[in-house]
Amino acid sequence: MSAPAGNLDFYAIIIAFAVIMAAGTRHAVAAASLLLIVLIICNEIFHWGAPYLGFSLGTLAAYLLVQRLELHRNDIPLQLKQRQLTTAHLQMVRQAEEERRMFAMHLHDHVLNQIKDLKDSIVADRDSAQVLESVNKIDGEIRNIMEHLYPSTLTNLGLRAALDALVHHSASLDRKGQVRMRLDTREFDRYDQLKDYQELFVYRFAQEAIANALRHSGASTIILTVSDKSSALGQMMRVEIKDDGCGLPEAPEARKNSRGMAYMQMKADLLDAVFAIERPAQGPGTVVSLMVPLRGADRVDG
């Protein structure tokens, strides 16, 4: 049995191309090997002059196209991830700029006004006790700003002490004394297994969650709890901020567009942590939580 070599090569190109395309990158080698075996067997039985050239061209063309398509498919999630990282970076830059604006306003509205009052007191030769009181107020405002920018307690005494100071400082912001705040860390003693950047991000997360609860929830009680949890991902540190306030917005879109929630989600992504915000099992309010993986006691600067 024989056939024109040109026709056989043409059919071999079409068949090899179709088979390799159908097999995809994972099974391309197996498909090509099977085709070659079939080609050799047919050549031995029918003596038709095996179209090895057509087979080779079809296989090569299909394999190159499959590889290109596979690379393109792999590029799509990579491009999406890059866009997400770019968006997250821009949001964090905007957040940082917003915080700078707030600090500038605070310095203008409080510290500068207090300095002006101090100057007026000095010019008016007022009682030294009043001047000292003004100086102490200015000193306190500047220290609050410095502590907000970077908590010295975290550097000097560690995360446990920094969270304790955060709770006490946040409670002091409630001038009317209507909000009770508490820190519970009795179920966690693995602070030495957190890296430096994890400690800072956990602190910022708690800071943001407590600020949101004070600003928006109308709660009478806010509890910050740190505990040790096991999960499918291994040992985790669970940071939970629970309040008994008005709860989550009913509209999902309102939750999605919350800048505070978006900021905390970005922090969780950077930590490779799990962020959740939900209603408590019982009673009113909101539970904001962060599950941080514990990866050993080695420390990383930065």
N, C-alpha and C positions, 0 to 999 in steps of 0.2 A: 504494500500500500504506500503510495507516495502522493505528495501534493506539492504545488509550487512553493519554494522556500519563502518567497515574499509574503504569500498569504499566511503561511504558518507563523512567521515572525509577527505579522500584524495581529493575528488572533492571540498569540502568546503575550504580546504587549497588553492587549485589552484584558485578557483573563488574569494575568499576574497583577495588573494594576487594580482590578476590581477586588480580587481576593485580599491583597495586602491592605487596601483601604478599609475593607470590611473587618479585617482582623485587628487593625489599630496597632499602636506602638507596643502594647503589652504582648501581643501574639504575632507580631510581624515576622519574627525570625522563624517561629514554628510553622507559620503558613508558607513562608518561602521554602523552607526545607521540605514540607509535604508536597508542594508543587513540583519541586525539583525531582523528588522521588517518583512522583506520578509520570513526569516527563521522561525520566530514564526508563521506567517500566514500559511506557508506550513505545518508546523508541526501540527497545529490545524485542517487543512482541510484533509491532507492525512495520518496523524498519522504515519509518516515514521521514527520517532526517530531522532529528529533534531541533526545534527553533530556540537554541540556547541564547542566541543574541536577543531575540524578542523577549524571551523570559527575563533576561538580565536587565534590559532597558525598562520593561514594565515594572519589575520589582524595585529598581532603583528610583524611578520616578514616583511610584506610590509611597515608598518609604520616606523619601525627602518631603513629600507633601504632607504625609501623616505627622512627621516630626515638626514641621512648621505649624500645622494646626494645633498640635499639642502644646508647643511653646506659646502660641497665641492664647490658648485656653488657660495656661498657667499664668500668663501675664495679666489676665483680667482681675483675679483676686489680688494680685500684687499691686496693680494700679489702684484698686479700690482701697487697699490698706494704706497706700501712700496718700491717697486723698483724705482718708480718715485721719492719718497722722498730721497732715497739713492743716486740716480743719481744727484738730485738737490743739495744735501749736498756736494757731491764730486765736482761738478762744482763750488759751492761757495767757497769751500776750495781752489780749483785751482785758482779761481779768486783772492782770498785773497793773495795767495802765489805770483801770478803774480804782484799784486799791491805792495807787499813788495819788490819784485825784482826791480820794476820800481823806488821805493823810494830809494833803495840802489844805483841804477845806478845814480839817480839824485844827491844824496848826494856825490857820488864819482866824478861825472863829473862837478858838479857846486860848491857845498859848499866846498868840500875839496880843489878844485883848487883855490877858492877865498881865503880860509884860507892860502894856500901856497903863493899866491900873497901878502897877508897881511904880512906874515912873511918876505917875501923878501923886502917889503917896509920898515918894521921896521929895518931890518938889514942894508938896504941901507940908512937909516936915511932920508927918503923922507919927502916931505911936509906933515904936519899933516892933511891938507884938503884931500889929496889923501888917507891917512890911514883911515880917517873918512868915506870917500866914500866907501872904501872896507868893513869896518865894517857894514855900512848900507846895503850894498848888501847882506852880509852874514845874517844879521838880517832878511831881507826881505825874503830870500830863506827859512830860518828855519820857519818863520811864515807861509809861503805858505804851507810848508809840514805839519805843525801842523794843519792848517785850513782844509787841504784836509783829514787828518786822522780823525778829528772830528771837525765840524764847531762850534766854540765857539759862534758865533752869534745866532745859533739855540737854544742853551741852555740859553743864556742871554736875547735875544730879541724876539725869536719866529720864526716861519716858514716864515712869510711874509718878515721879515727883512733878514732872511737867504737867501731866494730866490733872493731878491734884491741884496744882496752882491755877490751871485753866478753869477748873470748876469753881474754885473760890473767887477768882477774878471775875468770871462771868456772873456769879451770884451777886457780887458787889455792884455790878452795873444796874441791877434792879433796885433803884432808890427807894421804892415803896415796900420792898421786902415781901412781894406777893408770890415770888417763885422760889420754891425749895429745890435745891440742887444737891446731888449726891454722887459720889464716885465709889464704885464697887469693883475692886480688882482682886478679891480674895481667891478667885478661881484661876488665877494666872500667875505663874512665876518663871516664865521663860523669856524674860526681857533680854537675856544675854544671847538668845538665838536670833534676835532681830539685827539686821544690818542698819548702819547709820541712816541711810536714805529712807529705809522703811520706818524708822522711828519718827523722822521728820514728817513724812507723808501721813502717818497715822495721826500725829499731833494736828496737822493741818486739817485732816478730815474731821476729827473731833471738833476742832475749832469752828469749822464751817457749819457742821450739823447743829452744834449748840447755838451758834449765832442765828441760824435759820429758825430754830425752835423758839428762841427768845423774841425774834422779830415778827414771826408770822403765826405761831400756834396759839398764843393766848393761854399757854399751859400754866398750871399751878405747881407742877412737879416735873423735873427733868432729871433722869438718871443715866449716868455714863457707866457702862459695865464692860469690863475686859475679862474674857474667859478663854479657856483652852478647849478647843474642839477638834474632834477627829472627823475626817471626811474621806471621800474616795480619792481626793488629791493629797492625802496625808495629814499631818498635824497642822492645825491652823490656829491663828490668833483671831478671836472674834471681838470686834469693837462694836458696841451697840449703844445708841443714844435713843432713849425712849421718853416720850412726853405724854401727858394726858390732855393735850390741847384739842383743837378743832378737827384735827385729822387731815387726811389727804384731800385734794380737790377732787370733786366727782368727775369732772371732764378729763379724760385721758390726755387730751391735747394740752391742757393747762399744766399737767405734770411733765409732759414731754418738753415744753418750752421753758420750764423753770431753769433759770441760770444757775441757781445754787445746786440743783440736782445734776445738771450737766457738768458742773465743775467737779463735784464729788465723783461722778462716773469717770471723768478723765483721770483723776488721781488713782482710782481703782485700777484702771487699765494700765497705767504706768507701773503700778505695783504688781501686776499680774494677779490681782485680788478679785474677789467677788463682792459686788456692791448690790445692796437690796434696800428698798424702801417699801414698807407695807403697814397695814393696820395691825395693832396688837391682837392677840388671841382673845382677850377679854377687855372690855371697857373702851373708852374713846382714846384718841391720840394717834401717834405715829411712831413707828420703830424704824430707825435708820441703822443699817449694819454694814460692816466691812469684814470680810474674811481674808486674812493675810497669811500666805503660806510661810511656814517656818522652814528655813533651809540651812540650818546649822549656825554655829557660833562665830564663823569668820566675819570680820568687820571690813566694811568698805567705806573709804572716805569719799565724800562728795555727795 
